[in-house]
Amino acid sequence: MKILADQNMPLVEEFFSDLGVVQRFDGRSLSPQQLIDADVLLTRSVTQVDSTLLAEASKLKFVGTATIGVDHIDRPLLTQRGIGFASAPGCNAVAVAEYVISALYAYAQHRAINLQGKKLGIVGVGNIGQCLHDKLAASGIELLLCDPLRHESGTLAQHMPLDELLAQADIVTFHVPLVRTGAHQTRHLLNAQRISALKPDMLVINASRGDVIDNQALLNALEGGQSIDLVLDVWENEPDILMPLLAHTLFASVHIAGHTLEGKARGTQMLYQALCSQLGVEASKSLESFLPIPALTSCYAEHTLSEQELGRLVHLVYDIRRDDGLMRSNIASQGFDMLRKNYPPRREFNTLTVQNAPQCGQQLQQLGFKVVNSNEE
């Protein structure tokens, strides 16, 4: 069995080598000819899986995308051709939530403000938005939620309409899928009209899809003197992004919010399990067997941690300013895709154990850290 896998997908050989021969490909330049004798296609969001790509894929039996979003996959076509399909919902929810949390603490330090008492609007309360909500539940930040689909289904009583949320929030973060048409369209959800109505110095974070914010309208507003703090991980027209917008962004990165070792590898594991299920074989391999031990595994808290000290603890594991510096210093010479491909290892909060954390153990645990009190040792 021939298994084609995106070159940026981790641990494919480790998980899939017993099922077939793994061959890697560049996700942006995959051609129909490469799929002529392929049985399995494992891809990410940069590859459009449509009738053009699959024109000569007569042997293809399974398509998997190691992503939450599936707007790049023609799922009706796969169903019509009897090709199995799997995605990886929730695989990088923890990673993206922790990206946002790192951004919040870096922003607070940059502006010399406290996050406690601020109003944070979470737009899109699916796997990622819910994870972010749960991690921040004990933070003292007031959380405002917007998800009309969940509200209509009766699973989100706290829903607030978007324009009302934008009027009240000090910070807004987007975690919606890209929907181009219909009543719940998310393309340009933050459009010129809504951008112009944002309160001065509002922090806007986008770690969902670049098209959720009208990047040109945003640039026009900023060049016109509007004061907005920006954290952008995703951009319209990647990899050919609107470069002048970078100069107006507080923290910027190359679509890597979900790229922890754990988050990326979870997606691979989920596709492995789905293919094993389709083939009727046992999924005998697990993620824990392949991840390396992080360099920093524990620390000791002498007293209750202040908000600033919590921020330093977060940044011990992951500091968004590292990725901002990498992008600004290297995008001109290396380009968006190369920076993304060569993204340095990043771990999740649960790889760090905090010992003896009086009074703030619950908050640390909700953030994702492991906590061991001295009386438990």
C-alpha positions as CSV (number, residue, x, y, z in Angstrom):
1,M,0.0,0.0,0.0
2,K,1.4,3.4,-1.0
3,I,0.8,6.2,1.6
4,L,1.3,9.8,0.4
5,A,1.9,12.2,3.4
6,D,2.4,15.9,3.7
7,Q,6.1,16.7,4.4
8,N,5.1,18.8,7.5
9,M,3.1,16.0,9.2
10,P,5.1,14.5,12.1
11,L,5.5,10.9,13.0
12,V,3.9,9.5,9.9
13,E,6.6,6.9,9.4
14,E,6.4,5.9,13.1
15,F,2.6,5.4,12.9
16,F,2.0,4.1,9.4
17,S,5.1,2.2,8.3
18,D,3.5,-1.2,9.3
19,L,0.6,-0.4,7.0
20,G,2.4,0.6,3.8
21,V,5.3,2.5,2.2
22,V,5.3,6.2,3.2
23,Q,6.2,8.8,0.6
24,R,6.3,12.5,1.4
25,F,5.1,15.5,-0.7
26,D,5.0,19.3,-0.7
27,G,1.5,20.2,0.3
28,R,1.3,23.3,-2.0
29,S,2.6,21.5,-5.1
30,L,1.0,18.1,-5.1
31,S,0.1,17.1,-8.6
32,P,-2.6,14.6,-9.9
33,Q,0.2,12.5,-11.4
34,Q,1.6,11.8,-7.9
35,L,-1.6,10.1,-6.9
36,I,-1.8,7.7,-9.8
37,D,-0.8,4.7,-7.7
38,A,-1.5,6.1,-4.2
39,D,-3.8,4.2,-1.8
40,V,-3.8,6.7,1.0
41,L,-3.5,10.5,1.0
42,L,-2.6,12.3,4.3
43,T,-2.7,16.0,4.0
44,R,-3.0,19.3,5.7
45,S,-4.9,22.5,5.1
46,V,-2.6,23.9,2.3
47,T,-3.7,21.1,-0.1
48,Q,-7.0,21.4,-2.0
49,V,-8.4,17.9,-2.4
50,D,-10.8,18.3,-5.3
51,S,-11.7,16.7,-8.6
52,T,-8.7,18.2,-10.3
53,L,-6.2,16.7,-7.8
54,L,-8.0,13.3,-7.8
55,A,-8.4,13.1,-11.6
56,E,-6.0,10.1,-11.9
57,A,-6.3,8.7,-8.4
58,S,-8.0,5.5,-9.4
59,K,-6.5,3.4,-6.5
60,L,-7.2,5.9,-3.7
61,K,-9.1,4.4,-0.8
62,F,-8.6,6.9,2.1
63,V,-8.0,10.6,2.5
64,G,-7.1,12.0,5.9
65,T,-6.5,15.6,6.9
66,A,-4.5,16.2,10.1
67,T,-6.5,19.4,10.7
68,I,-9.7,20.5,12.4
69,G,-10.9,22.5,9.4
70,V,-12.1,20.6,6.3
71,D,-12.9,23.5,3.9
72,H,-10.0,22.3,1.7
73,I,-11.6,18.9,1.1
74,D,-14.4,18.1,-1.4
75,R,-16.1,15.6,0.9
76,P,-19.1,15.0,-1.4
77,L,-16.6,13.9,-4.1
78,L,-15.0,11.5,-1.7
79,T,-18.4,10.0,-0.8
80,Q,-19.3,9.7,-4.5
81,R,-16.2,7.8,-5.2
82,G,-16.3,5.6,-2.1
83,I,-13.1,7.0,-0.7
84,G,-12.9,6.9,3.1
85,F,-12.3,10.2,4.9
86,A,-11.1,11.3,8.3
87,S,-10.1,14.7,9.9
88,A,-8.7,15.5,13.3
89,P,-11.2,17.6,15.2
90,G,-9.7,18.8,18.4
91,C,-6.2,17.6,17.7
92,N,-4.7,21.0,18.2
93,A,-7.3,22.6,20.5
94,V,-4.9,22.7,23.4
95,A,-2.1,24.1,21.3
96,V,-4.1,27.0,19.9
97,A,-5.7,27.8,23.3
98,E,-2.2,28.0,24.8
99,Y,-1.0,30.2,21.9
100,V,-3.7,32.7,22.8
101,I,-2.9,32.5,26.5
102,S,0.8,33.1,25.8
103,A,-0.3,36.1,23.7
104,L,-2.5,37.5,26.5
105,Y,0.3,37.4,29.1
106,A,2.8,38.9,26.6
107,Y,0.2,41.7,25.7
108,A,-0.4,42.4,29.4
109,Q,3.4,42.7,30.0
110,H,3.8,44.9,26.9
111,R,1.0,47.3,28.0
112,A,1.8,47.1,31.7
113,I,-1.8,46.1,32.5
114,N,-3.6,43.3,34.5
115,L,-5.8,40.8,32.7
116,Q,-8.0,40.3,35.7
117,G,-11.2,42.2,35.2
118,K,-10.8,42.5,31.4
119,K,-13.5,41.2,29.1
120,L,-12.4,38.6,26.6
121,G,-14.7,37.7,23.7
122,I,-14.3,34.2,22.3
123,V,-15.9,34.0,18.8
124,G,-16.5,30.4,18.0
125,V,-16.9,28.0,20.9
126,G,-16.0,24.7,19.3
127,N,-13.1,22.5,20.3
128,I,-10.7,25.3,20.5
129,G,-12.9,28.1,21.8
130,Q,-14.3,25.8,24.5
131,C,-10.8,24.7,25.5
132,L,-9.7,28.3,25.8
133,H,-12.8,29.1,27.9
134,D,-12.0,26.1,30.2
135,K,-8.4,27.1,30.6
136,L,-9.2,30.7,31.6
137,A,-12.2,29.9,33.8
138,A,-10.3,30.6,37.0
139,S,-8.2,33.5,35.6
140,G,-10.4,36.5,36.7
141,I,-10.9,37.4,33.1
142,E,-14.6,37.9,32.2
143,L,-15.4,35.6,29.3
144,L,-18.0,36.5,26.6
145,L,-19.0,33.8,24.2
146,C,-20.4,34.0,20.6
147,D,-21.4,30.9,18.7
148,P,-24.8,31.2,16.9
149,L,-24.7,27.6,15.7
150,R,-24.3,26.3,19.2
151,H,-26.8,28.7,20.5
152,E,-29.4,27.6,18.0
153,S,-28.7,24.0,18.8
154,G,-29.3,24.7,22.5
155,T,-25.8,23.9,23.7
156,L,-24.6,27.4,24.5
157,A,-26.8,29.4,26.8
158,Q,-24.2,32.2,27.3
159,H,-24.2,33.2,23.6
160,M,-23.9,36.9,22.8
161,P,-24.4,38.3,19.3
162,L,-21.2,39.3,17.7
163,D,-21.8,43.0,17.5
164,E,-22.8,43.1,21.1
165,L,-19.7,41.2,22.1
166,L,-17.4,43.5,20.1
167,A,-19.0,46.5,21.8
168,Q,-18.4,45.1,25.3
169,A,-15.1,43.2,25.0
170,D,-11.6,44.6,25.6
171,I,-10.1,41.6,23.8
172,V,-11.5,39.4,21.0
173,T,-10.2,36.1,19.7
174,F,-11.5,34.3,16.7
175,H,-11.8,30.5,16.6
176,V,-14.3,29.8,13.8
177,P,-14.1,27.6,10.7
178,L,-14.0,29.3,7.3
179,V,-17.5,29.4,5.8
180,R,-17.7,31.4,2.6
181,T,-21.5,31.6,2.1
182,G,-24.8,31.3,3.9
183,A,-26.4,32.6,7.0
184,H,-23.4,31.8,9.2
185,Q,-20.7,33.0,6.7
186,T,-17.4,33.7,8.5
187,R,-15.4,35.0,5.6
188,H,-14.7,38.7,6.5
189,L,-16.6,38.2,9.7
190,L,-14.5,41.2,10.9
191,N,-15.2,43.5,8.0
192,A,-14.5,47.2,7.4
193,Q,-17.7,48.2,9.2
194,R,-17.0,46.2,12.3
195,I,-13.3,47.2,12.3
196,S,-14.3,50.9,12.3
197,A,-16.6,50.3,15.3
198,L,-13.9,48.6,17.5
199,K,-13.2,50.5,20.7
200,P,-9.8,52.2,20.8
201,D,-6.8,50.0,21.7
202,M,-8.8,46.8,21.5
203,L,-6.7,43.6,21.2
204,V,-7.8,41.5,18.3
205,I,-6.4,37.9,18.0
206,N,-6.9,35.7,15.0
207,A,-5.7,32.1,15.1
208,S,-8.5,30.5,13.0
209,R,-8.4,31.3,9.3
210,G,-6.9,34.3,7.6
211,D,-10.0,35.1,5.6
212,V,-12.1,35.6,8.8
213,I,-10.7,39.2,8.9
214,D,-10.7,41.5,5.9
215,N,-6.9,42.1,5.9
216,Q,-7.0,45.0,3.5
217,A,-9.8,46.8,5.4
218,L,-7.8,46.2,8.6
219,L,-4.6,47.7,7.0
220,N,-6.7,50.7,5.7
221,A,-8.0,51.4,9.2
222,L,-4.6,51.2,10.8
223,E,-3.0,53.4,8.2
224,G,-5.8,55.8,8.7
225,G,-4.9,56.1,12.4
226,Q,-7.2,53.7,14.1
227,S,-5.6,52.2,17.3
228,I,-5.9,48.4,17.4
229,D,-3.5,45.9,19.0
230,L,-3.2,42.8,16.7
231,V,-2.1,39.3,17.2
232,L,-2.2,37.5,13.9
233,D,-1.2,33.9,13.3
234,V,-3.3,33.5,10.1
235,W,-3.4,35.8,7.1
236,E,-5.4,36.2,3.9
237,N,-3.8,34.7,0.8
238,E,-1.2,32.6,2.6
239,P,1.7,32.3,1.8
240,D,1.5,35.6,-0.2
241,I,0.4,37.7,2.8
242,L,-0.3,41.4,3.0
243,M,3.2,42.3,4.2
244,P,2.5,46.0,5.2
245,L,0.1,44.6,7.8
246,L,3.0,43.0,9.6
247,A,4.3,46.4,10.7
248,H,1.1,47.1,12.5
249,T,0.9,43.8,14.3
250,L,1.9,43.5,17.9
251,F,2.7,39.7,17.7
252,A,2.8,37.8,14.4
253,S,3.4,34.3,13.3
254,V,3.2,32.0,10.3
255,H,0.0,29.9,10.9
256,I,1.6,27.8,13.7
257,A,-0.7,28.4,16.6
258,G,-1.6,24.7,16.6
259,H,1.9,23.4,16.0
260,T,3.0,22.0,19.3
261,L,4.6,18.6,19.0
262,E,1.6,17.2,20.8
263,G,-1.0,19.0,18.7
264,K,0.6,18.0,15.3
265,A,1.3,14.4,16.4
266,R,-2.3,14.0,17.8
267,G,-3.6,14.7,14.3
268,T,-1.3,12.0,12.8
269,Q,-2.4,9.6,15.5
270,M,-6.1,10.3,14.8
271,L,-5.7,9.5,11.1
272,Y,-3.7,6.4,11.9
273,Q,-6.6,5.2,14.1
274,A,-9.2,6.0,11.4
275,L,-7.2,4.2,8.7
276,C,-6.8,1.1,11.0
277,S,-10.5,1.1,11.6
278,Q,-11.2,1.2,7.8
279,L,-8.8,-1.6,7.2
280,G,-10.1,-3.6,10.1
281,V,-6.7,-3.9,11.9
282,E,-5.8,-3.0,15.5
283,A,-4.4,0.5,16.1
284,S,-1.5,-0.7,18.3
285,K,0.7,2.4,18.4
286,S,0.3,5.4,20.8
287,L,1.5,9.0,20.8
288,E,3.3,8.6,24.2
289,S,5.8,6.2,22.7
290,F,7.2,8.7,20.2
291,L,7.3,12.1,21.9
292,P,10.7,13.2,23.4
293,I,11.1,14.3,27.0
294,P,11.2,18.1,27.2
295,A,14.2,19.9,28.5
296,L,12.3,21.5,31.3
297,T,9.9,19.2,33.2
298,S,9.4,20.7,36.7
299,C,9.7,23.9,38.8
300,Y,9.1,24.8,42.4
301,A,6.8,27.7,43.6
302,E,7.7,29.2,46.9
303,H,4.5,31.2,47.4
304,T,1.2,32.1,45.7
305,L,1.9,33.3,42.2
306,S,0.8,36.8,41.1
307,E,-0.6,37.3,37.6
308,Q,2.8,38.5,36.4
309,E,4.4,35.4,37.8
310,L,1.8,33.2,36.2
311,G,2.7,34.9,32.9
312,R,6.4,34.1,33.4
313,L,5.4,30.5,34.1
314,V,3.4,30.3,30.9
315,H,6.4,31.8,29.0
316,L,8.7,29.2,30.5
317,V,6.9,26.7,28.3
318,Y,5.9,28.9,25.3
319,D,6.5,32.5,24.6
320,I,4.8,33.9,21.6
321,R,7.5,36.5,21.2
322,R,9.9,33.9,20.0
323,D,7.7,33.2,17.0
324,D,7.1,36.9,16.4
325,G,10.8,37.5,16.3
326,L,11.4,34.5,14.0
327,M,8.8,35.8,11.5
328,R,10.0,39.4,11.4
329,S,13.6,38.5,11.1
330,N,13.3,35.8,8.5
331,I,10.2,36.1,6.4
332,A,11.9,38.3,3.7
333,S,14.7,35.9,3.2
334,Q,13.0,32.5,3.9
335,G,9.3,33.1,3.1
336,F,6.1,32.1,4.9
337,D,6.1,28.4,4.0
338,M,9.7,27.8,4.7
339,L,9.4,29.3,8.2
340,R,6.3,27.2,8.8
341,K,8.1,24.1,7.6
342,N,11.1,24.7,9.8
343,Y,9.1,25.7,12.9
344,P,11.1,24.9,16.0
345,P,9.8,22.4,18.6
346,R,7.2,23.7,21.0
347,R,5.6,21.8,23.9
348,E,2.3,22.2,25.8
349,F,1.8,23.4,29.4
350,N,1.1,19.8,30.6
351,T,4.8,18.9,30.1
352,L,5.7,21.1,33.1
353,T,5.0,20.1,36.7
354,V,4.7,22.9,39.3
355,Q,5.5,21.7,42.8
356,N,4.2,23.3,45.9
357,A,1.8,25.8,44.4
358,P,-0.3,27.2,47.3
359,Q,-3.6,28.9,46.6
360,C,-3.2,28.9,42.8
361,G,-3.1,25.1,42.2
362,Q,-6.6,25.1,40.7
363,Q,-5.8,27.9,38.2
364,L,-2.6,26.2,37.2
365,Q,-4.4,22.9,36.6
366,Q,-7.0,24.6,34.6
367,L,-4.4,26.3,32.5
368,G,-3.0,22.9,31.8
369,F,0.0,22.5,34.1
370,K,0.6,19.5,36.3
371,V,0.5,20.4,40.0
372,V,2.1,18.5,42.8
373,N,1.7,19.9,46.3
374,S,4.4,19.2,49.0
375,N,2.0,17.1,51.1
376,E,1.4,14.8,48.1
377,E,5.1,14.0,47.6
